[in-house]
Amino acid sequence: MQFFENDGLKLAYLDEGAGEPVLLIHGFASSHFYNWVQPGWVPALTAAGYRTIAIDNRGHGQSDKPHEKSLYTPTLMAGDAAALLRHLGIAKAHVMGYSMGARITAFLALEHPELVHDVIFGGLGIGMVEGAGDWTPIAEALLAQDAETVTHPRGKMFRMFADKTRSDKIALAACVITSKEEISEANMARITQPALVAVGTRDDIGGSPQRLAALMPQGEAIDIPNRDHMLAVGDKVFKEAVLRFLKAHPL
């Protein structure tokens, strides 16, 4: 891992391979490793001839983990991603995000469009606009003193994952609500870059990929068959669709 600083925070990133740059932005409670290395994305992209860059978002992985809720807006986290590209001297990149990372990718495309050649939204469809449920129980589950007392199904899932990855649960609880800022349909229409939206057919979080894609001038959608929110990220169908999309939209 390498490190850079932005907004007073020390942030970690992975940079492997050579070729057109692809910036990967992971989801909530995950990290570059669990979202992109372990599911095989980094080797798949580098083998296909891409320079693969994966950031650990603030509050996650090996990056600094502030506990203030105000530091976890999508605008600030998109600013971290933009700062990383500028730190590396990259004028324009393909950008792919999963779940929370998809939302950050959308904010990056809206607020730093000169850096974004195209976008790939994984695990988040129309939920980008309409919301993806109530995340307060997830924050409560993360802060519970005893994990055995957590009964909310989604809260239990994220608490177990946070414990497994030895995450800073206070930082994640601060992040989970603030980072869920929704984007209006009008602003989604401002994302004029080529866009691919991919969501598992058993995903109960992300919402319809087709409805989100339809809001963007160059949006297209795919279903990831028989996958839920957690399992879709490493799916073969998803990887193949992304590689086709990247090849169809060279820098």
C-alpha positions as CSV (number, residue, x, y, z in Angstrom):
1,M,0.0,0.0,0.0
2,Q,1.0,3.6,-0.6
3,F,-0.3,6.7,1.1
4,F,-1.1,10.3,0.3
5,E,-2.7,13.2,2.3
6,N,-5.9,15.1,1.6
7,D,-8.2,17.2,3.8
8,G,-5.9,16.6,6.7
9,L,-6.2,12.8,6.4
10,K,-3.7,10.1,5.5
11,L,-5.3,7.9,2.9
12,A,-4.1,4.5,1.6
13,Y,-4.3,3.2,-2.0
14,L,-3.1,0.3,-4.2
15,D,-1.6,1.0,-7.6
16,E,-0.8,-2.0,-9.8
17,G,-0.4,-2.7,-13.5
18,A,0.1,-0.5,-16.5
19,G,-2.2,0.9,-19.2
20,E,-5.4,3.0,-19.0
21,P,-6.1,3.9,-15.4
22,V,-9.1,2.4,-13.6
23,L,-9.9,3.9,-10.2
24,L,-11.8,1.5,-7.9
25,I,-13.9,2.9,-5.0
26,H,-15.1,0.3,-2.5
27,G,-18.4,0.1,-0.5
28,F,-19.4,0.8,3.0
29,A,-17.6,-1.2,5.8
30,S,-15.3,-2.7,3.1
31,S,-11.8,-1.8,1.9
32,H,-9.7,-2.1,-1.3
33,F,-8.8,-5.6,-0.2
34,Y,-12.3,-7.0,0.5
35,N,-14.0,-5.2,-2.4
36,W,-11.4,-5.5,-5.1
37,V,-8.5,-7.8,-4.3
38,Q,-10.2,-10.8,-2.7
39,P,-13.0,-11.0,-5.3
40,G,-10.4,-11.0,-8.1
41,W,-10.9,-7.5,-9.6
42,V,-7.4,-6.3,-9.4
43,P,-5.8,-9.4,-11.1
44,A,-8.6,-9.4,-13.7
45,L,-8.1,-5.7,-14.6
46,T,-4.3,-5.8,-14.6
47,A,-4.3,-9.0,-16.7
48,A,-6.6,-7.1,-19.2
49,G,-4.0,-4.4,-19.5
50,Y,-5.3,-1.7,-17.2
51,R,-3.5,0.3,-14.5
52,T,-5.6,-0.5,-11.4
53,I,-5.8,1.9,-8.6
54,A,-7.9,1.2,-5.5
55,I,-8.4,3.7,-2.6
56,D,-9.3,2.9,1.0
57,N,-12.0,5.4,1.7
58,R,-11.6,7.6,4.8
59,G,-12.9,5.6,7.8
60,H,-11.9,2.3,6.1
61,G,-9.0,-0.1,5.5
62,Q,-5.6,1.4,6.2
63,S,-6.8,5.1,5.8
64,D,-7.4,7.5,8.7
65,K,-10.6,7.0,10.6
66,P,-12.1,10.2,12.0
67,H,-15.2,9.8,14.2
68,E,-17.0,13.0,13.2
69,K,-20.1,12.4,11.1
70,S,-19.6,15.7,9.1
71,L,-16.4,14.3,7.6
72,Y,-18.2,11.5,5.7
73,T,-20.3,13.3,3.0
74,P,-20.0,11.9,-0.5
75,T,-18.6,15.3,-1.6
76,L,-15.7,15.0,0.7
77,M,-15.0,11.3,-0.2
78,A,-15.3,12.1,-3.9
79,G,-12.8,14.9,-3.1
80,D,-10.4,12.2,-1.8
81,A,-10.7,10.2,-5.0
82,A,-10.1,13.4,-7.1
83,A,-7.1,14.2,-5.0
84,L,-5.6,10.7,-5.5
85,L,-5.9,11.0,-9.3
86,R,-4.2,14.4,-9.1
87,H,-1.6,13.1,-6.8
88,L,-0.8,10.4,-9.3
89,G,-0.8,12.8,-12.2
90,I,-3.8,11.2,-13.9
91,A,-5.7,13.6,-16.0
92,K,-8.7,11.3,-16.7
93,A,-9.6,7.8,-15.6
94,H,-12.3,5.1,-15.8
95,V,-14.0,5.0,-12.4
96,M,-15.8,2.1,-10.8
97,G,-17.6,2.1,-7.5
98,Y,-19.6,-0.5,-5.6
99,S,-22.5,0.4,-3.3
100,M,-21.4,3.4,-1.3
101,G,-18.5,3.6,-3.7
102,A,-20.9,3.9,-6.6
103,R,-22.5,6.9,-4.9
104,I,-19.0,8.4,-4.4
105,T,-18.3,7.8,-8.1
106,A,-21.4,9.7,-9.1
107,F,-20.4,12.6,-6.9
108,L,-16.9,12.5,-8.5
109,A,-18.4,12.6,-12.0
110,L,-20.7,15.5,-11.0
111,E,-18.1,17.6,-9.1
112,H,-14.9,16.7,-10.9
113,P,-16.1,15.7,-14.4
114,E,-12.8,16.6,-16.1
115,L,-11.2,13.6,-14.3
116,V,-13.9,11.0,-15.1
117,H,-13.9,9.4,-18.6
118,D,-16.7,6.9,-17.7
119,V,-18.4,5.4,-14.7
120,I,-19.4,2.0,-13.5
121,F,-22.0,1.7,-10.7
122,G,-22.1,-1.7,-9.0
123,G,-24.6,-2.7,-6.4
124,L,-26.5,0.6,-6.5
125,G,-29.3,1.3,-9.0
126,I,-32.3,3.6,-8.5
127,G,-31.5,3.6,-4.8
128,M,-28.9,6.3,-5.8
129,V,-31.9,8.6,-6.2
130,E,-34.7,7.1,-4.1
131,G,-32.7,5.9,-1.1
132,A,-31.7,2.4,-0.1
133,G,-33.6,1.9,3.1
134,D,-33.2,3.0,6.7
135,W,-29.5,2.8,7.8
136,T,-30.1,3.9,11.4
137,P,-30.3,0.3,12.6
138,I,-26.9,-0.4,11.0
139,A,-25.4,2.5,12.9
140,E,-27.0,1.1,16.1
141,A,-25.7,-2.4,15.4
142,L,-22.2,-1.1,14.9
143,L,-22.2,0.7,18.2
144,A,-23.8,-2.1,20.2
145,Q,-21.6,-3.2,23.1
146,D,-22.6,-6.9,22.6
147,A,-22.9,-8.1,19.0
148,E,-25.2,-10.9,20.3
149,T,-27.9,-8.3,21.1
150,V,-28.2,-7.2,17.5
151,T,-31.4,-8.6,15.9
152,H,-31.9,-6.3,12.9
153,P,-31.0,-8.6,9.9
154,R,-29.1,-6.0,7.9
155,G,-27.5,-4.6,11.0
156,K,-26.4,-8.0,12.1
157,M,-24.9,-8.6,8.6
158,F,-22.8,-5.4,8.7
159,R,-21.8,-5.8,12.3
160,M,-20.5,-9.3,11.6
161,F,-18.6,-8.0,8.6
162,A,-17.1,-5.1,10.6
163,D,-16.0,-7.5,13.4
164,K,-14.5,-9.9,10.8
165,T,-12.5,-7.1,9.2
166,R,-11.6,-5.5,12.6
167,S,-12.9,-2.2,11.4
168,D,-13.3,0.9,13.5
169,K,-17.0,0.6,14.3
170,I,-17.3,4.2,15.6
171,A,-16.0,5.6,12.3
172,L,-18.3,3.3,10.3
173,A,-21.3,4.4,12.4
174,A,-20.4,8.0,11.7
175,C,-20.0,7.2,8.0
176,V,-23.1,5.2,7.4
177,I,-25.8,7.9,7.7
178,T,-23.9,10.9,6.3
179,S,-22.6,9.0,3.3
180,K,-26.2,8.1,2.1
181,E,-26.9,11.5,0.5
182,E,-29.3,11.0,-2.4
183,I,-28.9,12.5,-5.9
184,S,-31.8,14.0,-7.8
185,E,-32.9,12.8,-11.1
186,A,-31.9,16.1,-12.6
187,N,-28.4,15.7,-11.4
188,M,-28.1,12.1,-12.5
189,A,-29.0,13.5,-16.0
190,R,-25.9,15.7,-15.7
191,I,-23.7,12.6,-15.7
192,T,-23.0,12.6,-19.5
193,Q,-20.1,10.2,-19.5
194,P,-20.7,6.6,-20.6
195,A,-22.2,4.7,-17.6
196,L,-22.8,1.1,-16.8
197,V,-25.1,0.1,-13.9
198,A,-24.9,-3.4,-12.5
199,V,-27.0,-4.8,-9.7
200,G,-27.7,-8.4,-8.5
201,T,-31.2,-9.7,-9.1
202,R,-31.4,-10.8,-5.4
203,D,-30.0,-7.4,-4.2
204,D,-32.5,-5.9,-1.7
205,I,-30.4,-2.7,-1.3
206,G,-29.5,-1.3,-4.6
207,G,-32.7,-1.0,-6.6
208,S,-33.3,-1.2,-10.3
209,P,-30.2,-0.7,-12.5
210,Q,-32.4,-0.1,-15.5
211,R,-34.3,2.8,-13.9
212,L,-31.0,4.5,-12.9
213,A,-29.4,3.9,-16.3
214,A,-32.4,5.5,-18.0
215,L,-31.7,8.8,-16.2
216,M,-28.3,9.2,-17.9
217,P,-27.7,10.2,-21.5
218,Q,-25.3,7.3,-22.0
219,G,-26.5,4.9,-19.4
220,E,-26.8,1.1,-19.8
221,A,-27.7,-1.6,-17.3
222,I,-27.1,-5.2,-16.6
223,D,-28.6,-7.7,-14.1
224,I,-26.1,-9.8,-12.2
225,P,-28.1,-13.1,-12.1
226,N,-29.0,-14.8,-8.8
227,R,-26.7,-12.6,-6.7
228,D,-27.4,-10.5,-3.6
229,H,-25.7,-7.3,-2.5
230,M,-22.7,-9.1,-0.9
231,L,-22.1,-11.8,-3.5
232,A,-22.6,-9.8,-6.7
233,V,-19.3,-7.9,-6.4
234,G,-17.1,-10.8,-7.5
235,D,-19.5,-12.4,-10.0
236,K,-18.2,-13.5,-13.4
237,V,-21.0,-12.0,-15.3
238,F,-20.3,-8.6,-13.7
239,K,-16.6,-8.8,-14.5
240,E,-17.2,-9.8,-18.1
241,A,-19.6,-6.9,-18.6
242,V,-17.2,-4.4,-17.1
243,L,-14.3,-5.6,-19.3
244,R,-16.6,-5.3,-22.4
245,F,-17.6,-1.8,-21.3
246,L,-14.1,-0.6,-20.7
247,K,-13.0,-2.0,-24.1
248,A,-15.9,-0.2,-25.8
249,H,-15.0,3.1,-24.2
250,P,-11.2,3.6,-24.4
251,L,-9.5,6.7,-23.1
